[in-house]
């Protein structure tokens, strides 16, 4: 029995005799074939990374060829489809090609034509699947986590990396927008070309952008906050992108990076509507870390291990209560903030996530005794958070007797009950 992923050609025709002749021809030619008369069965046989070619008749009961083509293109825009049509249906066949079919053949089918198309498209399809698998492995090593949201992000990187279309990468700071831009370049058809990263705010005039585009020729340009460029520079970029589109020649792929609501920038008239149109051919939205709670602990442990390896020191134990504290935090700085917290933990600083307790020296105008008291309170409070208010553990961690610890907690109005882990 041939498994779905072993099928090289799925051929669909409601005429049993015609279907049998197609199948016999292809099997004699060495192809692994699945032949079906019911086009609705194709919906359960095909999947996004199916490695074969679909050959289908145009007119069939239940699901005609055009409807099947639409289903396949929604499933995977790059899945190859060859349409078979009658003599009088050339306009419809041309329309099918416009909608994503790779090619069409007229009845009566010429065996040599069909075999030539399969020998052309099947190796290309298999190469695409191999590239996707390589990209998938790479993204798993860089975009860490197993939450449904990050899995979708990795799938989208795999899906669009091989295209040459411009991309609008949206998200909060620290969500990995620049990492995604670099991944899209590294796995694109233009990966041998340069990767140039620029900030829109540093582009003060059109010649600045023109020089950057020349530097990025045959490669990609990562353009952060394009709305910060002068409007006349945005207009020049629109003309540049339009010319590329007209000539069907991609000199530079633009990977634009914005916040979570680029439409608002258009409404505020800081981002030209036409530039938004060009840049948003593909929109890529990155989720904030607070929506990926199940990824927080694995990410923290990964960054902690990474930091400890650099410092040539053993990985310290992580109390469950501290993980709970991390999970409850809002993470306004997203993955970047979590990485910083893990790096501090590696050197022995238990930093309360999101609470920056450091102060520049020029602002420290309080008397020394007050500063010492403030620091003592900070250290005790951090330890209480770390051990969820368990006094024995806090006492051992701070190397201070329980009685003395209670006295200092009373001094600073600290109640252990406030630090108990919440279920």
C-alpha positions in Angstrom: 0.0 0.0 0.0 1.3 3.4 -1.0 1.3 6.0 1.8 0.1 9.5 1.1 3.6 10.9 1.3 4.9 8.3 -1.1 2.4 9.2 -3.8 4.1 11.2 -6.6 1.1 11.8 -8.8 -2.6 12.1 -7.7 -4.7 11.9 -10.8 -8.5 12.7 -10.7 -11.1 12.0 -13.3 -14.7 10.8 -13.0 -14.3 8.6 -16.2 -13.1 5.2 -14.9 -11.8 4.0 -18.3 -9.8 7.3 -18.9 -8.5 7.1 -15.3 -7.3 3.5 -15.7 -5.4 4.4 -18.9 -3.7 7.4 -17.2 -2.7 5.2 -14.2 -1.4 2.4 -16.4 0.7 4.9 -18.4 2.2 6.6 -15.3 3.0 3.3 -13.5 4.7 1.9 -16.6 6.7 5.1 -16.7 7.9 4.5 -13.1 5.7 7.0 -11.1 3.9 6.1 -7.9 0.3 6.9 -8.6 -3.0 7.3 -6.8 -6.0 7.4 -9.1 -9.5 8.6 -7.8 -12.8 9.3 -9.4 -14.2 11.3 -6.5 -12.5 14.7 -6.3 -13.8 15.2 -2.7 -11.4 12.4 -1.6 -8.5 14.7 -2.5 -9.3 16.9 0.4 -8.3 14.1 2.8 -5.3 12.9 0.8 -3.5 16.2 0.4 -1.8 18.3 3.0 0.5 21.4 3.0 3.8 19.6 2.5 2.5 16.8 0.2 5.4 16.1 -2.1 3.7 15.3 -5.4 1.8 16.7 -8.4 -2.0 16.8 -8.9 -3.4 16.1 -12.3 -7.2 16.7 -12.5 -10.0 16.9 -15.0 -11.9 20.2 -15.2 -15.4 18.9 -15.1 -16.4 16.5 -12.4 -19.5 16.0 -10.2 -19.3 17.0 -6.5 -16.3 19.2 -6.8 -15.2 20.6 -10.2 -11.6 21.3 -11.2 -11.7 25.0 -10.4 -13.1 24.4 -6.9 -10.5 21.8 -6.3 -7.8 24.1 -7.5 -9.0 26.8 -5.1 -8.9 24.3 -2.2 -5.3 23.2 -3.1 -4.1 26.8 -3.5 -5.5 27.7 0.0 -3.8 24.5 1.3 -0.4 25.3 -0.2 0.0 27.9 -3.0 3.1 26.1 -4.3 1.5 22.7 -4.7 1.6 21.9 -8.4 -1.7 21.3 -10.3 -2.0 20.3 -13.9 -5.5 20.8 -15.4 -7.0 18.5 -18.1 -9.6 20.2 -20.2 -11.7 19.6 -23.3 -11.0 21.2 -26.7 -13.4 24.0 -26.3 -12.4 25.1 -22.9 -9.1 26.9 -23.5 -10.3 30.2 -22.0 -11.2 28.4 -18.8 -7.9 26.6 -18.8 -6.1 29.9 -19.1 -8.1 31.2 -16.2 -7.1 28.2 -14.2 -3.4 29.0 -14.8 -4.1 32.6 -13.8 -5.5 31.2 -10.5 -2.5 29.1 -9.8 -2.5 26.0 -12.0 1.0 25.2 -13.3 -0.2 24.1 -16.7 -3.1 22.5 -18.6 -3.5 19.7 -21.2 -6.2 19.2 -23.8 -8.1 16.0 -24.3 -7.4 13.6 -25.9 -4.3 13.5 -23.7 -0.9 13.1 -25.3 1.2 10.8 -23.1 4.5 12.5 -24.0 3.1 15.9 -23.0 1.9 14.6 -19.6 5.2 12.8 -18.9 7.2 15.8 -19.8 5.3 18.0 -17.4 5.6 15.5 -14.6 9.3 15.2 -15.2 9.6 18.9 -15.0 7.4 19.7 -12.0 7.9 16.7 -9.7 11.6 17.2 -9.0 10.9 20.9 -8.4 8.2 20.1 -5.9 10.4 17.6 -4.1 13.2 20.3 -3.9 10.7 22.8 -2.4 9.7 20.2 0.3 13.4 19.5 1.1 14.0 23.3 1.4 11.0 23.7 3.7 12.3 20.9 5.9 15.7 22.6 6.2 14.0 25.9 7.0 11.8 24.2 9.5 14.8 22.7 11.3 16.6 26.1 11.3 13.5 28.0 12.6 13.0 25.5 15.4 16.5 26.1 16.6 16.1 29.9 16.6 12.4 30.6 17.2 12.0 28.6 20.4 8.9 27.3 22.0 6.0 24.9 21.4 3.0 27.0 22.0 0.5 27.0 19.1 1.3 30.7 18.4 5.0 30.2 17.9 4.4 27.0 15.9 2.3 29.1 13.5 5.1 31.6 13.3 7.6 28.9 12.3 5.2 27.5 9.7 4.7 31.0 8.2 8.5 31.6 8.0 8.8 28.2 6.2 6.0 29.1 3.9 7.1 32.6 2.8 10.9 32.4 3.0 11.2 30.9 -0.5 9.1 33.7 -2.1 10.6 37.0 -3.3 7.6 39.1 -2.1 8.1 42.0 0.2 7.0 41.4 3.8 5.6 43.6 6.6 6.7 42.2 9.9 4.5 43.5 12.8 4.8 43.2 16.5 5.9 44.7 19.8 9.5 45.4 20.5 11.4 42.3 21.7 9.1 39.8 20.0 11.8 38.7 17.5 10.9 40.9 14.5 14.5 41.4 13.4 15.3 37.7 14.0 12.4 36.8 11.6 13.6 39.3 9.0 17.1 37.7 9.0 15.6 34.2 8.8 13.5 35.2 5.8 16.6 36.5 4.1 18.8 33.5 5.0 16.3 31.1 3.5 15.2 33.1 0.5 16.2 32.8 -3.1 18.3 36.0 -2.5 20.3 34.5 0.4 23.6 34.8 -1.4 23.1 38.6 -1.6 23.7 41.2 1.1 21.4 41.7 4.1 21.2 45.4 5.0 19.5 46.6 8.2 18.4 50.3 8.5 16.3 52.4 10.8 13.7 54.6 9.2 14.6 57.4 11.7 18.2 57.4 10.4 17.0 58.1 6.8 16.9 61.9 6.7 16.7 62.3 2.9 16.0 60.2 -0.2 19.7 59.8 -1.1 20.3 58.0 2.2 17.7 55.3 1.2 19.0 55.2 -2.3 22.5 54.3 -1.1 21.1 51.7 1.2 19.1 50.1 -1.6 22.3 50.0 -3.8 24.1 48.3 -0.9 21.3 45.7 -0.7 21.1 44.9 -4.4 20.5 41.2 -5.1 19.7 40.8 -1.4 17.3 42.0 1.2 16.9 45.2 3.2 15.4 45.2 6.7 13.7 48.6 7.1 12.6 49.3 10.7 9.8 51.9 11.2 9.4 53.1 7.6 7.0 55.7 8.8 9.9 57.6 10.3 11.3 58.4 6.9 10.4 61.7 5.2 7.3 61.5 3.0 9.2 62.3 -0.2 11.5 59.4 0.6 8.5 57.1 1.1 7.3 58.3 -2.3 10.6 57.4 -3.9 10.4 53.9 -2.3 6.9 53.5 -3.7 8.2 54.3 -7.2 11.1 51.9 -6.8 8.8 49.0 -5.7 6.4 49.8 -8.5 9.1 49.6 -11.1 10.3 46.3 -9.7 6.7 45.0 -10.0 6.3 46.3 -13.6 9.6 44.7 -14.7 8.9 41.5 -12.8 12.5 41.7 -11.6 13.4 41.7 -7.9 16.6 43.7 -7.3 15.9 44.2 -3.5 13.5 42.4 -1.3 12.1 44.7 1.4 11.4 43.3 4.9 9.7 46.2 6.7 9.3 46.2 10.5 6.6 48.1 12.3 4.6 48.0 15.5 1.3 46.2 16.0 -1.0 48.6 14.2 0.4 49.9 10.9 -3.1 51.0 9.8 -3.0 53.6 12.5 0.2 55.0 11.0 -1.7 55.4 7.7 -4.5 57.2 9.5 -2.1 59.5 11.2 -0.6 60.3 7.8 3.0 59.3 8.8 2.9 56.2 6.6 1.9 56.7 2.9 -1.1 54.4 2.0 0.6 53.4 -1.2 3.7 52.4 0.7 1.7 50.4 3.2 0.1 48.6 0.2 3.4 47.7 -1.4 5.0 46.5 1.9 2.0 44.5 3.1 1.9 42.0 0.2 2.6 39.5 3.0 1.8 40.5 6.6 3.6 38.7 9.4 2.4 39.3 12.9 4.5 38.2 15.9 2.7 37.4 19.2 3.7 39.1 22.4 5.3 36.8 25.0 2.4 37.2 27.5 0.2 35.3 24.9 2.7 32.4 24.9 2.8 31.6 28.7 3.7 28.0 28.1 6.9 29.1 26.3 8.1 31.3 29.2 9.7 28.6 31.4 11.4 26.7 28.5 12.8 30.0 27.1 14.1 31.1 30.5 15.8 27.8 31.0 17.3 27.9 27.5 18.7 31.5 28.0 19.9 30.6 31.5 21.8 27.5 30.2 23.2 29.6 27.3 24.5 32.2 29.7 26.0 29.7 32.1 27.9 28.0 29.3 29.4 31.4 28.3 30.4 32.0 32.0 31.7 28.4 32.4 29.6 27.8 35.4 27.0 25.2 36.4 23.3 26.0 35.8 21.7 27.0 39.1 18.5 25.4 40.4 15.3 27.3 39.6 12.6 27.2 42.2 9.1 26.5 41.0 7.8 29.6 42.8 10.1 31.7 40.7 8.8 30.1 37.5 5.3 31.0 38.7 6.5 34.6 39.2 7.8 34.6 35.6 4.6 33.2 34.2 2.5 35.8 35.9 4.6 38.7 34.6 3.3 40.9 31.7 6.6 41.0 29.9 6.3 44.3 28.2 9.8 43.8 26.8 8.8 40.3 25.5 11.5 37.7 24.7 14.3 40.3 24.9 13.3 41.2 28.5 13.1 37.5 29.5 16.6 36.9 28.0 18.0 39.8 30.1 16.4 38.4 33.3 17.9 35.0 32.6 21.3 36.4 32.0 21.2 38.2 35.4 20.0 35.0 37.1 23.0 33.3 35.7 25.4 35.7 37.6 23.4 35.4 40.8 21.1 38.4 40.5 17.5 37.4 41.1 15.8 40.2 39.3 12.1 40.7 39.7 11.0 40.6 36.1 10.0 44.0 34.8 11.2 45.9 37.9 14.3 47.8 37.2 15.7 48.7 40.6 19.0 50.2 39.5 19.4 53.9 39.6 22.0 56.2 38.0 24.5 57.6 40.6 23.5 61.2 39.8 20.0 60.5 41.0 21.0 59.0 44.3 20.6 62.0 46.6 19.2 60.1 49.6 21.3 59.6 52.7 23.4 56.5 52.9 21.4 54.9 55.7 18.2 55.2 53.6 20.0 53.7 50.5 21.3 50.8 52.6 17.8 50.2 54.0 16.3 50.3 50.5 18.8 47.8 49.2 18.2 45.5 52.2 14.5 45.6 51.6 15.0 44.9 47.9 17.2 41.8 48.6 14.8 40.3 51.1 11.8 41.0 48.9 13.5 39.3 45.9 14.2 36.3 48.0 10.6 36.1 49.2 9.4 36.2 45.6 12.0 33.5 44.7 10.9 31.1 47.4 7.2 32.1 47.5 7.4 33.3 51.1 9.0 30.1 52.5 11.0 31.5 55.4 13.3 28.6 55.9 14.4 28.7 52.3 14.7 32.5 52.4 16.8 32.3 55.6 19.1 29.7 54.1 19.4 31.6 50.8 20.3 34.9 52.6 22.4 33.2 55.2 20.7 34.9 58.1 19.0 33.4 61.1 15.2 33.1 60.9 14.7 35.4 64.0 16.9 38.1 62.5 15.1 37.7 59.1 11.7 38.2 60.8 13.0 41.3 62.6 14.2 42.8 59.3 11.0 41.9 57.5 9.0 43.7 60.3 11.3 46.7 59.9 10.5 46.9 56.2 6.8 46.0 56.6 7.2 42.8 54.6 4.6 40.0 55.1 5.5 36.5 53.8 1.9 35.8 53.0 2.0 38.4 50.1 4.7 36.3 48.4 2.9 32.9 48.5 2.6 31.3 45.0 -0.9 31.8 43.6 -2.6 28.8 42.1 
